[in-house]
Structures are given as C-alpha cells and as structure tokens.
Amino acid sequence: MTTALSLPTPLPVLAESALPKVLTRSGATVVLGTALTALAAQVVVPIPGSPVPVTGQTFAVLLTAAALGPARGLASQVLYLVLGAAGLPVFTQGAHGVHVLVGATGGYLVGFLLASLIVGAGSRRGTDRTVLRELAVLALASAAIYACGVTWLAIVTGMGLGKAVAVGMTPFLVGDALKAVLASSLLPAAWALVTRLDSTGRAQ
C-alpha cells in the first residue's frame, strides 16, 4: 500500500499578481530587485567599533525576495553580487570588486542568497499575506544572514566567535527587528490593495 504525498500548490507572489506579465516573464523584475538592493546599500549608518555598518540593504533583500519569489529573488541577488564583483559601485558606500566579497563583510552578502530563498519560498506558501507568519519567515532569513556573516567575519578577521557576534550582530538586532516589522506590515497591506483592485476589475 502506497501513500501519495501532496505538496501545497505554490501560490503567486506579489509581483506576479500586481505587475504586467511582460515584466515578470522578461526578467525586468530581477533587474528592479537588484537596483533596489544597490540603492538601499547606499543608506549607511556607521557603527563605532564595528566593520559592519547599518544599511538599508537587508530590508531591500527581504522585501524584494518576498515580492519576487525564491527564483527571481535569488536571481536578483546573484546579479547584484556579480555586478559588484565586476566593478560596478553597488555595494555599501559605492564599494565594488571581488575583494568586497572575500572581505570582512562578504559573509553577509553570501547570506543574502540564502535569505532570498527562505523569504521567497515563504511567499510561495502565502506567508506574506499575514503579518505574524511573514514576521517569522523574515526572522528566520535574518538569522541565516547573521549565521553566514558572523561566521565569515570571525574567520576573515581572526577574532573569536564571541567577539564577532558582539561587533557583527548584537548592534544590529534592534534595527533589523524594526526592518522586519515594517516589511511584514507592508506586504499584507500591499496584498490587500491588490486584492481590492482585482475585485473592482481595475487590475489584471
């Protein structure tokens, strides 16, 4: 006797429901996600004693992944890293080059790839329709970024793991929590707007 396992049917993500199909099918949304991440990376607040500043980068990564889904969200971050490594000034404070990827903060950039998969996969299951479910997914994605970033920071700089946590995670917890709350509030609101427009026949 065999038992068939049925996986939940993937749901459309926000970009697929709110934007014309020509944008989502052409890859334009991937480029837009990359551009948003690059712009947000230029919003910088230095933290004294830490090589890792507070930026708008993480917020952009999480928000675009939720709106685009796992495949497009990951593609936008891969493109972001490729452009930065190739010499475009898209990293924090206009930084660029391969040395940024292998430097002290490179682990956070790698963590963006994992985070985009986590958040995008959640959106395919509808987590971005409710605040609490999305907040849980964003917290998991943030933890993945920290796990990559702090470990990388400790290895590259030679500081102990405890010190890496103190300078590469602790100062950013409150700010990242606020970013997660904001994103988890914006996404359900955006879905409510899209649903309302659909019901009136003004959005196709």
N, C-alpha and C positions, 0 to 999 in steps of 0.2 A: 504494500500500500504506500503510495507516494503522496506527499503533501505539496501543493503548489504554493510557492511564496510569491506574494504580490507586493511589489513596491509601490509606494504612493506615486500617483501621476504627477510629474513635475508641473508646477504652475507657471504661468507667465510672470516675468519680472516687470518692474515698474516701467522701464524703458520700452519694453515691447507693448505695453498697454497704453502708454502716453504719447509715444512718438510714431511718426510715419514709418512703415516697414522699410522704406528705402534707406533710412538711416541705420536701423539695426542690422539690416542684411548687407549693407555695403562696408561695414566696419567703421563708419563715421563715429559711432558712439564709443568705440575703443579709443579713437584719437581724442575725442572730447574728454574721456576719463583720464587719459594721460595728461592733457592740457590742464585739467582742473588740479591734478596732483602737483604738477610743476608750479602752477601759480600759488597753490596753498603752501608749498615748500618755502616760498619767499616770505611768508609771515613768520617771523622768528623772534623769540624772546629768550635771550641767553640765560643760562643758569650758572651762577658763580660756583666755581669748583668742579663743574661737570663739563666733559667734552660734548655732551648731548644737549642741544637747546630744545626748548618747546617750540613746535611749529604747528602749522595748520595741516601738515602733510597727512598725519594719521587720520584726521577727520575726513579728508578727501578720499583716502584709500577705502575707508569703511563705507562711506556714503556711495561712492561710485560702484563698489562691488555689490552693494545691496540693490542698487538700481539696475545694474547691468547683468547680474547673474554670475555664476562661477567662471564660465568660459571667457566671456568678454571682460569681466573684472580682472581675471588673471592676465589676459592678453594686454590690457591697458597698463598694468604694472610691469609686465615684461618689456613692453615698448618703452616705458618710462626709464627703466634701467639701461636698456640698450642705447637710447638716445643720450643719456647722461654719460655712459661709458664711452660713447663715440665722440664726446666733446661738447655737446650742447649744454648750456648752463641751466639745467633743470633741477639740479639738486639744491639743497638748502643754501641760501645766500648766493645763488648762482654758481655753486661748485659744480665741477664736472671732471670726468676722467675715471679710468679704471681704479686709480689709487683711492678714490672715494669708496668704491665697492669693497675694497680689501682693507680699508682703514678701520678706525675705532668704531665708527657708526654703521659700517657696512652690514652688520647683522640685522639691524632694524630694517634696512632696505630689503634684505632677503626675507625677513619676516612679513613684509607686505604681501609677498606672493602667497604665503600660507594663509594669511588673514583674508585675502580676497577670495580664496577658495572657500573658507569657512563661512564668511558672510554671504557670498553668492549662493552657496548650497542652501543656506538657511532661507534665502528669499525664494528659491525654487520650491520650498516646503511651506511658504506663506508666513514665515516668522515676521516679516516686515509689515504685516497687516496689524499687528498688535504691539503696544509699547513694551510690555514685560517680556514677551518672547524675543523680540528684537534686542532688547537690552541684554538678555542672557547670551545671545549669539555674539553681540559686539564685545561683551566682556571676555568671552572665550577667544575671540580673534585678537583682542588686545593682549591677552595672556600669551598667545602664540608669538606676537611681535616681541614682547618682553623676553620670552624664553630664548628666541634667536638673538636678539640684540644684546642682552646682558651676557649671555654665554660668549658671544663673539667679542664683546668688549673686554671681558676678563682675559680671553686668550691673546688678543692682539696687544693689549697694553701690559699684560703680565701682572695686573692687580688681582688680588684674590676675589673669589666669587662674592663674598660678603661686601667688599668694597665696591665691586661692580654693581651690585644691587643698590647700594647706597647712593651712587652717583648716576646710575643709568636707569633706575626705575622709580625709586622712592619719591624723588622730587616731582615726578610727572603723574603720579597716581590721581591726584585731585583733578588736574586739568583733563586727563584722559577720561575720567569718570564724567566730567561735565560734557565733554565731547560726545560720549556715548549716550548720555541722557538726551542731548539735543538731537542727535541723529535718530534715536529711537522714537522721538516725538515727531520729527519732521516726516519720517517715512509713512506712518499710518495716516497722517494728515494729507500727504500727497495722494495716497491711495483713495482716501475719502473724496478728494476733489476729482480724481479721475473717474471714480465710480459715479459721482453726481453728474459729471459731464456726459458720460456714456448713457446714463438713464434719460437724459434730455435730448440725446441724439446729436449733440454738438461736437463730440469727439469720436473718431472712428479709429 
